[in-house]
Amino acid sequence: MAKVQITQTRSTIKRPDTQIRTIKALGLGKINRSVEVELTPQIAGMIRKVNHLITVKEL
């Protein structure tokens, strides 16, 4: 599987609870925090759900 770097670029203030929990599950929670994860179908779905709050870069 390919690895991707996910960086949170926008705040979760005034966002639905499902989006906040998705950000936490990805290992984020603060602006400019980054994580590197394997791109599995589950992670791809999470990325799609909060696409407007993050930036994704393939490694």
PQR file with spaces between the fields and no chain letter, atoms N, CA, C, O and H, PARSE charges and radii, in Angstrom:
ATOM       1  N    MET     1       0.826   -1.192    0.000 -0.4000 1.5000
ATOM       2  CA   MET     1       0.000    0.000    0.000 -0.0000 2.0000
ATOM       3  C    MET     1       0.868    1.254    0.000  0.5500 1.7000
ATOM       4  O    MET     1       1.981    1.261    0.527 -0.5500 1.4000
ATOM       5  N    ALA     2       0.343    2.296   -0.593 -0.4000 1.5000
ATOM       6  CA   ALA     2       1.041    3.585   -0.631 -0.0000 2.0000
ATOM       7  C    ALA     2       0.875    4.293    0.705  0.5500 1.7000
ATOM       8  O    ALA     2      -0.108    4.083    1.416 -0.5500 1.4000
ATOM       9  H    ALA     2      -0.561    2.290   -1.021  0.4000 1.0000
ATOM      10  N    LYS     3       1.840    5.126    1.034 -0.4000 1.5000
ATOM      11  CA   LYS     3       1.748    5.939    2.239 -0.0000 2.0000
ATOM      12  C    LYS     3       1.346    7.346    1.837  0.5500 1.7000
ATOM      13  O    LYS     3       1.717    7.833    0.769 -0.5500 1.4000
ATOM      14  H    LYS     3       2.639    5.296    0.456  0.4000 1.0000
ATOM      15  N    VAL     4       0.580    7.994    2.712 -0.4000 1.5000
ATOM      16  CA   VAL     4       0.181    9.373    2.487 -0.0000 2.0000
ATOM      17  C    VAL     4       0.450   10.181    3.747  0.5500 1.7000
ATOM      18  O    VAL     4       0.417    9.659    4.862 -0.5500 1.4000
ATOM      19  H    VAL     4       0.279    7.598    3.580  0.4000 1.0000
ATOM      20  N    GLN     5       0.716   11.457    3.548 -0.4000 1.5000
ATOM      21  CA   GLN     5       0.868   12.384    4.665 -0.0000 2.0000
ATOM      22  C    GLN     5      -0.383   13.239    4.705  0.5500 1.7000
ATOM      23  O    GLN     5      -0.748   13.880    3.720 -0.5500 1.4000
ATOM      24  H    GLN     5       0.743   11.882    2.643  0.4000 1.0000
ATOM      25  N    ILE     6      -1.037   13.239    5.866 -0.4000 1.5000
ATOM      26  CA   ILE     6      -2.267   14.002    6.045 -0.0000 2.0000
ATOM      27  C    ILE     6      -1.968   15.137    7.018  0.5500 1.7000
ATOM      28  O    ILE     6      -1.445   14.907    8.108 -0.5500 1.4000
ATOM      29  H    ILE     6      -0.741   12.718    6.666  0.4000 1.0000
ATOM      30  N    THR     7      -2.301   16.358    6.621 -0.4000 1.5000
ATOM      31  CA   THR     7      -2.082   17.532    7.459 -0.0000 2.0000
ATOM      32  C    THR     7      -3.408   18.242    7.651  0.5500 1.7000
ATOM      33  O    THR     7      -4.124   18.507    6.685 -0.5500 1.4000
ATOM      34  H    THR     7      -2.725   16.545    5.735  0.4000 1.0000
ATOM      35  N    GLN     8      -3.735   18.553    8.901 -0.4000 1.5000
ATOM      36  CA   GLN     8      -4.959   19.305    9.172 -0.0000 2.0000
ATOM      37  C    GLN     8      -4.690   20.771    8.897  0.5500 1.7000
ATOM      38  O    GLN     8      -3.745   21.341    9.442 -0.5500 1.4000
ATOM      39  H    GLN     8      -3.153   18.338    9.686  0.4000 1.0000
ATOM      40  N    THR     9      -5.514   21.392    8.055 -0.4000 1.5000
ATOM      41  CA   THR     9      -5.307   22.781    7.677 -0.0000 2.0000
ATOM      42  C    THR     9      -6.422   23.701    8.152  0.5500 1.7000
ATOM      43  O    THR     9      -6.259   24.921    8.125 -0.5500 1.4000
ATOM      44  H    THR     9      -6.282   20.929    7.612  0.4000 1.0000
ATOM      45  N    ARG    10      -7.548   23.149    8.585 -0.4000 1.5000
ATOM      46  CA   ARG    10      -8.658   23.975    9.057 -0.0000 2.0000
ATOM      47  C    ARG    10      -9.159   23.459   10.386  0.5500 1.7000
ATOM      48  O    ARG    10      -8.959   22.293   10.727 -0.5500 1.4000
ATOM      49  H    ARG    10      -7.680   22.158    8.606  0.4000 1.0000
ATOM      50  N    SER    11      -9.806   24.323   11.130 -0.4000 1.5000
ATOM      51  CA   SER    11     -10.275   24.003   12.470 -0.0000 2.0000
ATOM      52  C    SER    11     -11.534   23.132   12.439  0.5500 1.7000
ATOM      53  O    SER    11     -12.266   23.102   11.449 -0.5500 1.4000
ATOM      54  H    SER    11      -9.968   25.270   10.853  0.4000 1.0000
ATOM      55  N    THR    12     -11.764   22.429   13.544 -0.4000 1.5000
ATOM      56  CA   THR    12     -12.979   21.615   13.669 -0.0000 2.0000
ATOM      57  C    THR    12     -14.061   22.331   14.470  0.5500 1.7000
ATOM      58  O    THR    12     -15.086   21.734   14.799 -0.5500 1.4000
ATOM      59  H    THR    12     -11.170   22.453   14.347  0.4000 1.0000
ATOM      60  N    ILE    13     -13.841   23.603   14.786 -0.4000 1.5000
ATOM      61  CA   ILE    13     -14.848   24.377   15.518 -0.0000 2.0000
ATOM      62  C    ILE    13     -16.104   24.517   14.640  0.5500 1.7000
ATOM      63  O    ILE    13     -16.013   24.811   13.448 -0.5500 1.4000
ATOM      64  H    ILE    13     -13.008   24.088   14.519  0.4000 1.0000
ATOM      65  N    LYS    14     -17.257   24.305   15.247 -0.4000 1.5000
ATOM      66  CA   LYS    14     -18.575   24.374   14.572 -0.0000 2.0000
ATOM      67  C    LYS    14     -18.715   23.345   13.464  0.5500 1.7000
ATOM      68  O    LYS    14     -19.403   23.594   12.474 -0.5500 1.4000
ATOM      69  H    LYS    14     -17.331   24.066   16.215  0.4000 1.0000
ATOM      70  N    ARG    15     -18.075   22.195   13.612 -0.4000 1.5000
ATOM      71  CA   ARG    15     -18.218   21.091   12.658 -0.0000 2.0000
ATOM      72  C    ARG    15     -19.072   20.002   13.299  0.5500 1.7000
ATOM      73  O    ARG    15     -19.133   19.918   14.525 -0.5500 1.4000
ATOM      74  H    ARG    15     -17.516   21.992   14.416  0.4000 1.0000
ATOM      75  N    PRO    16     -19.730   19.170   12.500 -0.5600 1.5000
ATOM      76  CA   PRO    16     -20.510   18.065   13.066  0.2800 2.0000
ATOM      77  C    PRO    16     -19.622   17.097   13.849  0.5500 1.7000
ATOM      78  O    PRO    16     -18.432   16.959   13.568 -0.5500 1.4000
ATOM      79  N    ASP    17     -20.215   16.444   14.819 -0.4000 1.5000
ATOM      80  CA   ASP    17     -19.483   15.528   15.696 -0.0000 2.0000
ATOM      81  C    ASP    17     -18.805   14.405   14.908  0.5500 1.7000
ATOM      82  O    ASP    17     -17.721   13.960   15.283 -0.5500 1.4000
ATOM      83  H    ASP    17     -21.183   16.556   15.047  0.4000 1.0000
ATOM      84  N    THR    18     -19.428   13.947   13.829 -0.4000 1.5000
ATOM      85  CA   THR    18     -18.819   12.862   13.046 -0.0000 2.0000
ATOM      86  C    THR    18     -17.505   13.304   12.414  0.5500 1.7000
ATOM      87  O    THR    18     -16.563   12.517   12.323 -0.5500 1.4000
ATOM      88  H    THR    18     -20.309   14.309   13.525  0.4000 1.0000
ATOM      89  N    GLN    19     -17.439   14.563   11.975 -0.4000 1.5000
ATOM      90  CA   GLN    19     -16.203   15.059   11.383 -0.0000 2.0000
ATOM      91  C    GLN    19     -15.121   15.233   12.442  0.5500 1.7000
ATOM      92  O    GLN    19     -13.953   14.946   12.180 -0.5500 1.4000
ATOM      93  H    GLN    19     -18.205   15.202   12.048  0.4000 1.0000
ATOM      94  N    ILE    20     -15.490   15.697   13.631 -0.4000 1.5000
ATOM      95  CA   ILE    20     -14.517   15.842   14.723 -0.0000 2.0000
ATOM      96  C    ILE    20     -13.954   14.478   15.101  0.5500 1.7000
ATOM      97  O    ILE    20     -12.747   14.343   15.302 -0.5500 1.4000
ATOM      98  H    ILE    20     -16.439   15.930   13.844  0.4000 1.0000
ATOM      99  N    ARG    21     -14.817   13.461   15.201 -0.4000 1.5000
ATOM     100  CA   ARG    21     -14.353   12.118   15.560 -0.0000 2.0000
ATOM     101  C    ARG    21     -13.488   11.510   14.472  0.5500 1.7000
ATOM     102  O    ARG    21     -12.557   10.762   14.770 -0.5500 1.4000
ATOM     103  H    ARG    21     -15.797   13.571   15.038  0.4000 1.0000
ATOM     104  N    THR    22     -13.781   11.818   13.211 -0.4000 1.5000
ATOM     105  CA   THR    22     -12.961   11.321   12.106 -0.0000 2.0000
ATOM     106  C    THR    22     -11.562   11.929   12.154  0.5500 1.7000
ATOM     107  O    THR    22     -10.572   11.225   11.950 -0.5500 1.4000
ATOM     108  H    THR    22     -14.538   12.425   12.969  0.4000 1.0000
ATOM     109  N    ILE    23     -11.474   13.231   12.422 -0.4000 1.5000
ATOM     110  CA   ILE    23     -10.172   13.898   12.554 -0.0000 2.0000
ATOM     111  C    ILE    23      -9.374   13.269   13.691  0.5500 1.7000
ATOM     112  O    ILE    23      -8.181   13.010   13.539 -0.5500 1.4000
ATOM     113  H    ILE    23     -12.278   13.802   12.587  0.4000 1.0000
ATOM     114  N    LYS    24     -10.022   13.023   14.828 -0.4000 1.5000
ATOM     115  CA   LYS    24      -9.339   12.390   15.970 -0.0000 2.0000
ATOM     116  C    LYS    24      -8.875   10.979   15.611  0.5500 1.7000
ATOM     117  O    LYS    24      -7.784   10.568   16.004 -0.5500 1.4000
ATOM     118  H    LYS    24     -10.991   13.234   14.951  0.4000 1.0000
ATOM     119  N    ALA    25      -9.691   10.240   14.872 -0.4000 1.5000
ATOM     120  CA   ALA    25      -9.341    8.867   14.498 -0.0000 2.0000
ATOM     121  C    ALA    25      -8.154    8.834   13.535  0.5500 1.7000
ATOM     122  O    ALA    25      -7.404    7.859   13.504 -0.5500 1.4000
ATOM     123  H    ALA    25     -10.577   10.574   14.553  0.4000 1.0000
ATOM     124  N    LEU    26      -7.986    9.896   12.755 -0.4000 1.5000
ATOM     125  CA   LEU    26      -6.838    9.980   11.856 -0.0000 2.0000
ATOM     126  C    LEU    26      -5.559   10.352   12.609  0.5500 1.7000
ATOM     127  O    LEU    26      -4.467   10.271   12.048 -0.5500 1.4000
ATOM     128  H    LEU    26      -8.595   10.688   12.780  0.4000 1.0000
ATOM     129  N    GLY    27      -5.686   10.759   13.871 -0.4000 1.5000
ATOM     130  CA   GLY    27      -4.518   11.132   14.662 -0.0000 2.0000
ATOM     131  C    GLY    27      -4.228   12.613   14.623  0.5500 1.7000
ATOM     132  O    GLY    27      -3.135   13.050   14.983 -0.5500 1.4000
ATOM     133  H    GLY    27      -6.574   10.825   14.327  0.4000 1.0000
ATOM     134  N    LEU    28      -5.211   13.389   14.185 -0.4000 1.5000
ATOM     135  CA   LEU    28      -5.039   14.838   14.102 -0.0000 2.0000
ATOM     136  C    LEU    28      -5.802   15.488   15.249  0.5500 1.7000
ATOM     137  O    LEU    28      -6.178   14.803   16.201 -0.5500 1.4000
ATOM     138  H    LEU    28      -6.099   13.033   13.893  0.4000 1.0000
ATOM     139  N    GLY    29      -6.036   16.777   15.180 -0.4000 1.5000
ATOM     140  CA   GLY    29      -6.784   17.466   16.224 -0.0000 2.0000
ATOM     141  C    GLY    29      -6.377   18.912   16.367  0.5500 1.7000
ATOM     142  O    GLY    29      -7.129   19.713   16.921 -0.5500 1.4000
ATOM     143  H    GLY    29      -5.730   17.334   14.407  0.4000 1.0000
ATOM     144  N    LYS    30      -5.201   19.262   15.877 -0.4000 1.5000
ATOM     145  CA   LYS    30      -4.750   20.649   15.904 -0.0000 2.0000
ATOM     146  C    LYS    30      -4.295   21.037   14.501  0.5500 1.7000
ATOM     147  O    LYS    30      -3.838   20.198   13.725 -0.5500 1.4000
ATOM     148  H    LYS    30      -4.590   18.611   15.427  0.4000 1.0000
ATOM     149  N    ILE    31      -4.428   22.314   14.194 -0.4000 1.5000
ATOM     150  CA   ILE    31      -4.039   22.804   12.873 -0.0000 2.0000
ATOM     151  C    ILE    31      -2.533   22.627   12.691  0.5500 1.7000
ATOM     152  O    ILE    31      -1.754   22.842   13.619 -0.5500 1.4000
ATOM     153  H    ILE    31      -4.800   22.996   14.824  0.4000 1.0000
ATOM     154  N    ASN    32      -2.142   22.238   11.498 -0.4000 1.5000
ATOM     155  CA   ASN    32      -0.753   21.980   11.079 -0.0000 2.0000
ATOM     156  C    ASN    32      -0.153   20.710   11.674  0.5500 1.7000
ATOM     157  O    ASN    32       1.051   20.493   11.546 -0.5500 1.4000
ATOM     158  H    ASN    32      -2.775   22.063   10.743  0.4000 1.0000
ATOM     159  N    ARG    33      -0.943   19.879   12.310 -0.4000 1.5000
ATOM     160  CA   ARG    33      -0.444   18.577   12.772 -0.0000 2.0000
ATOM     161  C    ARG    33      -0.508   17.612   11.593  0.5500 1.7000
ATOM     162  O    ARG    33      -1.482   17.602   10.841 -0.5500 1.4000
ATOM     163  H    ARG    33      -1.922   20.055   12.414  0.4000 1.0000
ATOM     164  N    SER    34       0.540   16.797   11.435 -0.4000 1.5000
ATOM     165  CA   SER    34       0.619   15.865   10.311 -0.0000 2.0000
ATOM     166  C    SER    34       0.804   14.445   10.802  0.5500 1.7000
ATOM     167  O    SER    34       1.389   14.208   11.859 -0.5500 1.4000
ATOM     168  H    SER    34       1.332   16.805   12.046  0.4000 1.0000
ATOM     169  N    VAL    35       0.298   13.499   10.018 -0.4000 1.5000
ATOM     170  CA   VAL    35       0.510   12.076   10.278 -0.0000 2.0000
ATOM     171  C    VAL    35       0.794   11.387    8.953  0.5500 1.7000
ATOM     172  O    VAL    35       0.327   11.826    7.902 -0.5500 1.4000
ATOM     173  H    VAL    35      -0.177   13.691    9.159  0.4000 1.0000
ATOM     174  N    GLU    36       1.565   10.301    9.009 -0.4000 1.5000
ATOM     175  CA   GLU    36       1.810    9.465    7.836 -0.0000 2.0000
ATOM     176  C    GLU    36       1.128    8.131    8.075  0.5500 1.7000
ATOM     177  O    GLU    36       1.367    7.472    9.087 -0.5500 1.4000
ATOM     178  H    GLU    36       1.944    9.944    9.863  0.4000 1.0000
ATOM     179  N    VAL    37       0.272    7.735    7.134 -0.4000 1.5000
ATOM     180  CA   VAL    37      -0.485    6.493    7.272 -0.0000 2.0000
ATOM     181  C    VAL    37      -0.485    5.736    5.957  0.5500 1.7000
ATOM     182  O    VAL    37      -0.252    6.312    4.895 -0.5500 1.4000
ATOM     183  H    VAL    37       0.078    8.270    6.312  0.4000 1.0000
ATOM     184  N    GLU    38      -0.749    4.433    6.040 -0.4000 1.5000
ATOM     185  CA   GLU    38      -0.944    3.606    4.847 -0.0000 2.0000
ATOM     186  C    GLU    38      -2.307    3.955    4.246  0.5500 1.7000
ATOM     187  O    GLU    38      -3.278    4.159    4.975 -0.5500 1.4000
ATOM     188  H    GLU    38      -0.939    3.965    6.904  0.4000 1.0000
ATOM     189  N    LEU    39      -2.373    4.022    2.939 -0.4000 1.5000
ATOM     190  CA   LEU    39      -3.626    4.368    2.256 -0.0000 2.0000
ATOM     191  C    LEU    39      -4.456    3.107    2.043  0.5500 1.7000
ATOM     192  O    LEU    39      -4.375    2.465    0.996 -0.5500 1.4000
ATOM     193  H    LEU    39      -1.585    3.856    2.347  0.4000 1.0000
ATOM     194  N    THR    40      -5.254    2.764    3.051 -0.4000 1.5000
ATOM     195  CA   THR    40      -6.169    1.635    2.965 -0.0000 2.0000
ATOM     196  C    THR    40      -7.547    2.159    2.555  0.5500 1.7000
ATOM     197  O    THR    40      -7.775    3.368    2.595 -0.5500 1.4000
ATOM     198  H    THR    40      -5.320    3.286    3.901  0.4000 1.0000
ATOM     199  N    PRO    41      -8.455    1.290    2.169 -0.5600 1.5000
ATOM     200  CA   PRO    41      -9.805    1.758    1.825  0.2800 2.0000
ATOM     201  C    PRO    41     -10.491    2.487    2.990  0.5500 1.7000
ATOM     202  O    PRO    41     -11.250    3.430    2.770 -0.5500 1.4000
ATOM     203  N    GLN    42     -10.226    2.050    4.223 -0.4000 1.5000
ATOM     204  CA   GLN    42     -10.821    2.700    5.387 -0.0000 2.0000
ATOM     205  C    GLN    42     -10.292    4.126    5.543  0.5500 1.7000
ATOM     206  O    GLN    42     -11.061    5.056    5.786 -0.5500 1.4000
ATOM     207  H    GLN    42      -9.609    1.283    4.402  0.4000 1.0000
ATOM     208  N    ILE    43      -8.988    4.293    5.403 -0.4000 1.5000
ATOM     209  CA   ILE    43      -8.381    5.621    5.518 -0.0000 2.0000
ATOM     210  C    ILE    43      -8.849    6.507    4.364  0.5500 1.7000
ATOM     211  O    ILE    43      -9.097    7.696    4.565 -0.5500 1.4000
ATOM     212  H    ILE    43      -8.363    3.538    5.205  0.4000 1.0000
ATOM     213  N    ALA    44      -8.972    5.944    3.156 -0.4000 1.5000
ATOM     214  CA   ALA    44      -9.437    6.717    2.005 -0.0000 2.0000
ATOM     215  C    ALA    44     -10.851    7.253    2.251  0.5500 1.7000
ATOM     216  O    ALA    44     -11.155    8.384    1.870 -0.5500 1.4000
ATOM     217  H    ALA    44      -8.770    4.978    2.994  0.4000 1.0000
ATOM     218  N    GLY    45     -11.702    6.467    2.874 -0.4000 1.5000
ATOM     219  CA   GLY    45     -13.059    6.916    3.205 -0.0000 2.0000
ATOM     220  C    GLY    45     -13.047    8.032    4.234  0.5500 1.7000
ATOM     221  O    GLY    45     -13.831    8.977    4.144 -0.5500 1.4000
ATOM     222  H    GLY    45     -11.455    5.549    3.184  0.4000 1.0000
ATOM     223  N    MET    46     -12.155    7.922    5.214 -0.4000 1.5000
ATOM     224  CA   MET    46     -12.042    8.971    6.229 -0.0000 2.0000
ATOM     225  C    MET    46     -11.536   10.274    5.605  0.5500 1.7000
ATOM     226  O    MET    46     -11.990   11.363    5.956 -0.5500 1.4000
ATOM     227  H    MET    46     -11.518    7.155    5.287  0.4000 1.0000
ATOM     228  N    ILE    47     -10.591   10.142    4.677 -0.4000 1.5000
ATOM     229  CA   ILE    47     -10.055   11.318    3.989 -0.0000 2.0000
ATOM     230  C    ILE    47     -11.159   12.007    3.197  0.5500 1.7000
ATOM     231  O    ILE    47     -11.259   13.233    3.210 -0.5500 1.4000
ATOM     232  H    ILE    47     -10.222    9.258    4.392  0.4000 1.0000
ATOM     233  N    ARG    48     -11.988   11.222    2.507 -0.4000 1.5000
ATOM     234  CA   ARG    48     -13.095   11.798    1.736 -0.0000 2.0000
ATOM     235  C    ARG    48     -14.081   12.548    2.643  0.5500 1.7000
ATOM     236  O    ARG    48     -14.623   13.585    2.262 -0.5500 1.4000
ATOM     237  H    ARG    48     -11.906   10.225    2.497  0.4000 1.0000
ATOM     238  N    LYS    49     -14.302   12.012    3.837 -0.4000 1.5000
ATOM     239  CA   LYS    49     -15.286   12.589    4.749 -0.0000 2.0000
ATOM     240  C    LYS    49     -14.870   13.964    5.274  0.5500 1.7000
ATOM     241  O    LYS    49     -15.721   14.823    5.503 -0.5500 1.4000
ATOM     242  H    LYS    49     -13.861   11.169    4.147  0.4000 1.0000
ATOM     243  N    VAL    50     -13.556   14.176    5.466 -0.4000 1.5000
ATOM     244  CA   VAL    50     -13.074   15.454    6.015 -0.0000 2.0000
ATOM     245  C    VAL    50     -12.131   16.143    5.033  0.5500 1.7000
ATOM     246  O    VAL    50     -11.216   16.856    5.443 -0.5500 1.4000
ATOM     247  H    VAL    50     -12.865   13.477    5.280  0.4000 1.0000
ATOM     248  N    ASN    51     -12.353   15.933    3.754 -0.4000 1.5000
ATOM     249  CA   ASN    51     -11.496   16.464    2.698 -0.0000 2.0000
ATOM     250  C    ASN    51     -11.325   17.978    2.787  0.5500 1.7000
ATOM     251  O    ASN    51     -10.259   18.493    2.449 -0.5500 1.4000
ATOM     252  H    ASN    51     -13.096   15.354    3.421  0.4000 1.0000
ATOM     253  N    HIS    52     -12.343   18.693    3.232 -0.4000 1.5000
ATOM     254  CA   HIS    52     -12.308   20.153    3.299 -0.0000 2.0000
ATOM     255  C    HIS    52     -11.500   20.679    4.481  0.5500 1.7000
ATOM     256  O    HIS    52     -11.238   21.880    4.556 -0.5500 1.4000
ATOM     257  H    HIS    52     -13.208   18.274    3.506  0.4000 1.0000
ATOM     258  N    LEU    53     -11.097   19.796    5.413 -0.4000 1.5000
ATOM     259  CA   LEU    53     -10.337   20.218    6.593 -0.0000 2.0000
ATOM     260  C    LEU    53      -8.866   19.835    6.526  0.5500 1.7000
ATOM     261  O    LEU    53      -8.084   20.267    7.373 -0.5500 1.4000
ATOM     262  H    LEU    53     -11.310   18.821    5.352  0.4000 1.0000
ATOM     263  N    ILE    54      -8.471   19.038    5.541 -0.4000 1.5000
ATOM     264  CA   ILE    54      -7.122   18.496    5.496 -0.0000 2.0000
ATOM     265  C    ILE    54      -6.500   18.680    4.118  0.5500 1.7000
ATOM     266  O    ILE    54      -7.181   19.000    3.143 -0.5500 1.4000
ATOM     267  H    ILE    54      -9.106   18.687    4.853  0.4000 1.0000
ATOM     268  N    THR    55      -5.179   18.468    4.066 -0.4000 1.5000
ATOM     269  CA   THR    55      -4.482   18.336    2.782 -0.0000 2.0000
ATOM     270  C    THR    55      -3.774   16.993    2.809  0.5500 1.7000
ATOM     271  O    THR    55      -3.275   16.560    3.847 -0.5500 1.4000
ATOM     272  H    THR    55      -4.626   18.208    4.858  0.4000 1.0000
ATOM     273  N    VAL    56      -3.737   16.339    1.653 -0.4000 1.5000
ATOM     274  CA   VAL    56      -3.153   15.003    1.534 -0.0000 2.0000
ATOM     275  C    VAL    56      -2.024   15.037    0.520  0.5500 1.7000
ATOM     276  O    VAL    56      -2.166   15.591   -0.570 -0.5500 1.4000
ATOM     277  H    VAL    56      -4.142   16.691    0.810  0.4000 1.0000
ATOM     278  N    LYS    57      -0.894   14.434    0.896 -0.4000 1.5000
ATOM     279  CA   LYS    57       0.271   14.390    0.008 -0.0000 2.0000
ATOM     280  C    LYS    57       0.765   12.945   -0.045  0.5500 1.7000
ATOM     281  O    LYS    57       0.999   12.321    0.991 -0.5500 1.4000
ATOM     282  H    LYS    57      -0.779   13.984    1.782  0.4000 1.0000
ATOM     283  N    GLU    58       0.922   12.418   -1.267 -0.4000 1.5000
ATOM     284  CA   GLU    58       1.443   11.053   -1.413 -0.0000 2.0000
ATOM     285  C    GLU    58       2.930   11.036   -1.194  0.5500 1.7000
ATOM     286  O    GLU    58       3.641   11.951   -1.609 -0.5500 1.4000
ATOM     287  H    GLU    58       0.732   12.924   -2.108  0.4000 1.0000
ATOM     288  N    LEU    59       3.400    9.999   -0.544 -0.4000 1.5000
ATOM     289  CA   LEU    59       4.832    9.860   -0.291 -0.0000 2.0000
ATOM     290  C    LEU    59       5.438    8.807   -1.185  0.5500 1.7000
ATOM     291  O    LEU    59       6.640    8.553   -1.112 -0.5500 1.4000
ATOM     292  H    LEU    59       2.822    9.255   -0.207  0.4000 1.0000
